Amino acid sequence: AVDPGSVALYLFMWGVFTFGMFFATMKLRIHRCMQTLFITLTILFWILALGDLLKQTHHTEAGEVIAKIGGVEGIGVGLLAIYVCPSSFSALSQSKILTTLFISFTKKTQTDEYG
């Protein structure tokens, strides 16, 4: 009941979105792990879109091979995401911005109590 090619278009558009997020992480200078996650996720979405498109255009053998390649990459992207999440939180907790905000917040509360 799904139109042929609509899933491929859906996956392709998610690839476009994650490609934009990759450039956002470059612009904001977020650490390399997050950039790697977004670029591999972009490639994953585009591989899956290509596999689905090939299946819909009666190139089923090529579509199956591409979909299996996408599945293997999907496992790799999932493992990378499991690594990136804790590492990004630990990098965020070490940042000067959060430390500065925490120190200024604690100094305000201490001066309010005694002053």
Secondary structure, DSSP 8 states (H G I E B T S, - for coil): ---TTHHHHHHHHHHHHHHHHHHHHHHTT--HHHHHHHHHHHHHHHHHHHHHHHHHTT-HHHHHHHHHHHHHHHHHHHHHHHHHHHHHHHHHHT-HHHHHHHHHHHHHHHHHHH-
